[in-house]
Amino acid sequence: MSDNISMTPTISVSLSIDPPTFTRGSVSPPSATITITATLHASEPITIFTWHTIFNLELAQRRKNFICTDLTTGLPLQLETTKGPKRPQFSYELGGHDDQYFITLEPEKPTIITHRFLRSAGLEGDRVFKPGHRYQLKVRDNEEAEWWRYGKKEDVMSPPGQSSPKEGCEDPSGLPIRLSPIDPVEFEVE
């Protein structure tokens, strides 16, 4: 594994909503899904911690990771509902309760993360999508992966039974990886 801080890897990210035109209100099956596709540009795999990033799509849709604009009215639509739940120290244990927030990206191999587009089910309130309106969803400009390490999950996470970081893996392998620019996506609500 490398620890060459001068060669911070890059990650290309694309955003999509499927279908691009949907009727609001359906939870199961969801009216729409949101997908992030990430491609690592590096010579070896890296593992990133996703809790507060766009790669944790369930939380990111409730925080300030995304910016939505109603293109019909030109007005912003507030998506965030929380700063994120308060929680104890994260566990670095492989297979532990926070294992799902660590993902390995392989060089030049797209990694796809999909989740229900939460706001697509909303029917009431001032933060719902309005039928007949067109919207733009974009990722905030300063989005980045702060904690990342060269290596696969099993290389950088602690063994079962140890929640503290694995020796030598306490800190990131380098500076945060900026995830922008990411092209915005447009969608319409029927």
Secondary structure in CASP SS format (residue, H / E / C, confidence):
PFRMAT SS
TARGET T0000
AUTHOR 0000-0000-0000
METHOD secondary structure of the structure
MODEL  1
M C 1.00
S C 1.00
D C 1.00
N C 1.00
I C 1.00
S C 1.00
M C 1.00
T C 1.00
P C 1.00
T E 1.00
I E 1.00
S E 1.00
V E 1.00
S E 1.00
L E 1.00
S E 1.00
I E 1.00
D E 1.00
P C 1.00
P C 1.00
T E 1.00
F E 1.00
T C 1.00
R C 1.00
G C 1.00
S C 1.00
V C 1.00
S C 1.00
P C 1.00
P C 1.00
S C 1.00
A C 1.00
T E 1.00
I E 1.00
T E 1.00
I E 1.00
T E 1.00
A E 1.00
T E 1.00
L E 1.00
H E 1.00
A C 1.00
S C 1.00
E C 1.00
P C 1.00
I E 1.00
T E 1.00
I E 1.00
F E 1.00
T C 1.00
W C 1.00
H C 1.00
T C 1.00
I C 1.00
F C 1.00
N C 1.00
L H 1.00
E H 1.00
L H 1.00
A H 1.00
Q C 1.00
R C 1.00
R C 1.00
K C 1.00
N C 1.00
F E 1.00
I E 1.00
C E 1.00
T E 1.00
D E 1.00
L C 1.00
T C 1.00
T C 1.00
G C 1.00
L E 1.00
P E 1.00
L E 1.00
Q C 1.00
L C 1.00
E C 1.00
T C 1.00
T C 1.00
K C 1.00
G C 1.00
P C 1.00
K C 1.00
R C 1.00
P C 1.00
Q C 1.00
F C 1.00
S C 1.00
Y C 1.00
E E 1.00
L C 1.00
G C 1.00
G C 1.00
H C 1.00
D C 1.00
D H 1.00
Q H 1.00
Y H 1.00
F E 1.00
I E 1.00
T E 1.00
L E 1.00
E C 1.00
P E 1.00
E C 1.00
K C 1.00
P C 1.00
T E 1.00
I E 1.00
I E 1.00
T E 1.00
H E 1.00
R E 1.00
F C 1.00
L H 1.00
R H 1.00
S H 1.00
A H 1.00
G C 1.00
L C 1.00
E C 1.00
G C 1.00
D C 1.00
R C 1.00
V C 1.00
F C 1.00
K C 1.00
P C 1.00
G C 1.00
H C 1.00
R E 1.00
Y E 1.00
Q E 1.00
L E 1.00
K E 1.00
V E 1.00
R C 1.00
D C 1.00
N C 1.00
E C 1.00
E E 1.00
A E 1.00
E C 1.00
W C 1.00
W E 1.00
R E 1.00
Y E 1.00
G C 1.00
K C 1.00
K H 1.00
E H 1.00
D H 1.00
V H 1.00
M C 1.00
S E 1.00
P C 1.00
P C 1.00
G C 1.00
Q C 1.00
S C 1.00
S C 1.00
P C 1.00
K C 1.00
E C 1.00
G C 1.00
C C 1.00
E C 1.00
D C 1.00
P C 1.00
S C 1.00
G C 1.00
L C 1.00
P C 1.00
I E 1.00
R E 1.00
L C 1.00
S C 1.00
P C 1.00
I C 1.00
D C 1.00
P C 1.00
V E 1.00
E E 1.00
F E 1.00
E E 1.00
V E 1.00
E C 1.00
END
